[in-house]
Amino acid sequence: MRRGNGPLDRKLRRRNGLPYNPFEMPKGPLRSIPSDRPGPSLGLFLLFLLLNLLLAHGGLDDRLTLPLSLLPFVIILFFPKKGLGPSGGSGPWDWTIPFPKLSILTVLLLVSAALFLRSHRLTSIVTWPAFDEAMFGYFARGILQDTGFDLFYGIGQVPPLYFWFLAGVFKVFGVSLSSLWLAPAFLSAMTLPLVHLTGRRVFGPFPAGLLTCLWAFGFWPNYSGRFCVQYAFYMFWIWLSLFFLTGYLQKDRPKGRLARFLALGVTTGLGFYASTGWPLVAAAITAVVAYRTREEPGEILRFAGTVGAIALPMVLQFLSGQYGHYIQDLWAFDEEGLSWKAHLRNAYHYLAGLFWGIPPQDRISSYGPVWGGILNPNQGTQFFVGSNR
């Protein structure tokens, strides 16, 4: 029985003696994952790790930072699937490593630790909300007090879905600082089962467990879950969409295909109400659906139509209403706004924030990427090595 094709159904797992523990691998030697690609290069991994450590923690001069930060992307673009040192193996990947077998008690302890990190000192680490947190709380409270219904209630800078979610939290638990900080902690915790279930569909049980642990105990998922801003909600919605996407791609399950199609289309369309960065996510999801249904052109048209119909009110409001005025009035695009060099520098900082962090003099908020970036040097290295393959 080959692995790598997603989790097996319960009956098939029982018949083949496979465990139910999400962190446990089958006993005995495992078959290799079919692949003709070479194994990862140890030299390449060490090179990426050294670069990430220098860029994240080396305090390098700007004149040295830019060329070094471009080097990983040059390697990925011009030396794909090639190692710079001794290869870790060739041919099929070797999964005969004796993975640890975790008991149910250990799994429960890991889950408890992840929840503890997200709830410990919920209202005492920071005793007063930041400016943006207060803004979200103010408009969420306004939704409860307003006698009329306005889907786009809020400010033009942020789409309305998070305001409505936070208003629901206030409705249930009351308006308080505890409720304000409970909302992102709850979203951060609810993201974990989505990470695990999505990972099981793509990688199988044990790799999904590792992925969940990275998300459960990684710095950035925990840190962003401490601020009542849209970041925790945005990541939750991305993983929710990935969960429905992987379900939709399971074409070997014809039963319920329409429901999976609608779930993915509705979730992708509502994402436009969650974050201004959603068009990029929606484009990536649509590209995957288009590739998978390339022999069924009508399917991608139905998917695009579903997403477009749901997103259309938000798009029109964004272009013409208060959101449109917000874009038109952005000082960065005025004649006295940012220069083209400043725009390029700003774009570079968005990229650098993912892997290495933003220089202290350029940070504009306490909940932005900090020392080490969103990905720490080790996780960034894994991303670059995986992209190189």
C-alpha positions, 0 to 999 in steps of 0.5 A: 500500500503506497502512502502519499495519496491522502488519508485512508478511510476508516475501514481501509485503515482498520483492515490494514492495521493502520493506527488512528493516532494522528501522530503515529505511523504504521509499524514496520518498514514503510514503502517509499513515496513514489518520486523521481526527484532527487532528495534534498541537498544538505549543502543547500539546506545549510546555505539557506539556513546560514543566509536566513540567520544572517539576514534575521539576526546579523544586523547587516548593513542595508547595502549587504542585506539586499543582495543576500536576500535576493540570493535564495530566489536566484538559486530557486529560479536558476538552479531548480532541483539541483543541489549545491552539495552532497544529496540527501538521497536520490530516487524515492524519498526514504520514509523508513525512519522510525517516527516516534509513536505518541500516545493519546495522552501525549496528544492531549498534552500537546493540545492542552499546551497549544490552548494554554499558550493562546489563553494564558494571561489573556488580559494581563500581558497587555492591559490596554488595547492598541489603537487598531484594537480599540478601533475594531472594538468601537465599530463592533460595539456600534453594530450592536447599538445601531438600529439599522442594518449596514453590511459594510459598517466600519471604516474603508480601510478594513472589509466588514466581516471581522467587525461582524464576527467581533460583534457576535463575540460581544453579543455572546460574552458582553463588551469588555477587554476580555471579550476583545482579546478572546476573539483572536485567541479563539480564532487562533485555536480554531485554526489548529484543527483546520491545519491538521485536517487539511494536512491529513488530506494532502500529506497523511497523518504523521506529516499533518501532525508535524505541520499542526505542531509548527502552527500550534507552537510557532511564534507568529501564530501565537503572537498574532492571536494576541491582538484583536486585529484582522490577522488571526481572522485572515489566517483562519479564513485561509485555512478554512478555504484550503480545507474546502479546496482539498475536499473539492479536489478529492474527485474519487468521492463523487458523493457530495461533490456539489456540496464541496463545490459550493462550500469552496465557492462560498468561502472563497467569495466571502474572503473578499469581505475578510481582507483586502489581501484576499484577491491574491488568495482567490486568484491562487485558489481559482488557478488550482481549480482551473488546472484540476478542471482543465478538461471540464471548462464549464466547471471553472466558469461555474466556480468563477461565477459563484465567487464573483456573484458573492464578491461583487457587492464588496468589489463595487463598494470598494471601488465606489463607496467609502472604500473607494474614497479611502483608496483615492485619498491615500497620501502615498499616491498623492503628488507629495506622497512616496517616491518610486524608490520609497514604494520599492523599498516598502514592497521589499519590506513586505517580502523581508517581513516574511522571512527575516523581519523588518528593520527597527527603524522601518517598523510601524506597528507593534504587531508587525513582523518582528525579529526573525520575521513571520517565518523563523530562519529554520522554517524559512529554510524549509520553504526555500529548500521545498521551493527549489525542488 
